[in-house]
Each structure stands twice: as C-alpha cells, then as structure tokens.
C-alpha cells in the first residue's frame, strides 16, 4: 500500500470537504433594529436553508448603502438594498467611494416610502420650515439618512442649519415623544411601526414632499413620487405625496448560478409568507420581481425569469 499516496488523497479529501463547508455558509446583511428587513431576513434564512441542503445562512444587521458595499467587498453574499442607492453604487456616486463591480440583482420586493413626520404642534408645514429645528433620522449608511440630507439640501438647508441626530428608529421615536426632536425622517414601508408607536403618544403630521420631487429626481433618476393614502396613520385626513423607491435583494455576482436560481425560485414560491411582514409582497409576481430598476440581474436569477417568460438584463 502506498502510504504517501493515501495521505495525499486524504488531504485532498479534507480540502474538498472544507471547500464545500465554506461554500455552504452564506452571509446575509439585513437592516437596522426596528425595521422590516430583519424579520424578512429571518424568513429568507429559513426558506433558503430548507431549499438548499447544507446551506447555513448567517443574518447580520445592515443598511441599504452598507449592504451594497458589503456584498461588493465580499463581506456578505446577499443583502437587502434600495434601488436608488444600488444605482449610485454602480455609477460610483457618493456616498460610494468607487463604482461597485460585484453586485447583481436578485429580485425587486416592494415599494419603499420616505416619510417625514413632525409633531403636530411644531409649526412645520413644509420642509423649509425645518431650518433651525432638531431633526432625527437613521444612522449614516442608511438610505433614509441620505434622503433626509438630500431633501433638506434641495430646500436650501444643510445639516449645519439643523440639530441632527443619527440614531435607530426606537431612539428617534423617543426623541420625538420627549420633544427633543421636531421631525423624524425614515425610509420604510407603510404604515411604519415606529410612526404608529409615535402616533400613539403624540399628535403627528406627515410632511408632503411633492414640491421637492423634480429636484430630487435630478439627483437620482430612480426616485419616484408615491402616495401615502389618507388614514394610513391616526388623524391623517388627506393623501400625502412622498419620495419613493424600491427595496430589492442584491447578491454577489460570484455566487454559483444554480444556487441563485434556487434562491429566487424559492422566494417566488413564498411571497405570501413574506407578506406577513411586508404586505405589498402579497401580490408580488415573477414579473414584479424582474422589474428593471437599473441593476443587472445575476445569471442564476435570469434563468428563473426566463422560465417564467421574462427576459432580463444581466452583467
């Protein structure tokens, strides 16, 4: 018996096993505490681990901009993204230090609404009224924080003109409840749980953003104008126009095509489950998942969409 050959074969076998184990570990970046991306990430983890034998998904906290950078830099394999931020990343626009090259689209999930809520007694009826006031928004690296800054700027206000706080949803709500902040800006679904929490303690008002839309669209063509219907929040007696965009899933372009195919196929089969967290996903179809938002799809995802009769752009 050739002992050296046997040992060599054993070593090669160990390397193969180690390689298979690492390939079965997937890091997924979700969102900030209090948002919907963390529970949605938990659902994806469960369904993908059941669909792909041996897969272990590690869900990590994140944010729209940070997730795209994380996937691009190889720190994560999949993450939630916001269309406008991901497009900025592909183009290498601020706040991205350089153009992303390893970010592929998996699926569009649901619309997001940028919501600017103020205490009803604050005397604020338009964004320009916030000059000199205290504003709380999401942490830097969140898409909602970027939109807060941009909305202020197109209305002639910089962060130097307000007292700004970069914290999570819970801390922002507490600042509003305590009267330490006049306005709270965040990007999420409607109704937002954090705003409902605030509305249970204080009379609030949603600020209309329609007069800022054209200027915002010049900053990023991915912005849309969306409507928060009246009665979405307590004492909201009229529709409110706000800046909108789309939440989607991004993956590393280096992931195996067959794995990504199974991921998107499993997602399409479980939209009703995910609608328990994001109600807009109740009516999500493969056509909706394949909407062109300016980010090329992973070839594995493209295969699934092709089987559904939909042709998408790939890298």
Secondary structure, 3 states (H helix, E strand, C coil): CCHHHHHHHHHHHHHHHHHHHHHCEEEEECCCCCCHHHHHHHHHHHHHHHHCCCCEEEEECCCHHHHHHHHHCCCCCEEEEEHHHHHHHHHCCCCCCCCCCCEEEEEEEEEEEEEEEEEHHHCCCCHHHHCCCEEEECCCCCHHHHHHHHHHHHCCCCHHHCEEEECCHHHHHHHHHCCCCCEEEEEECCCCHHHHHHHCCCCEEECCCHHHHHHHHHHCCCCEEEEECCCCCCCCCCCEEEEEEEEEEEEECCCCHHHHHHHHHHHHHCHHHHCCCCHHHHHCCHHHHCCCCCCCECHHHHHHHHHCCCCCCEC
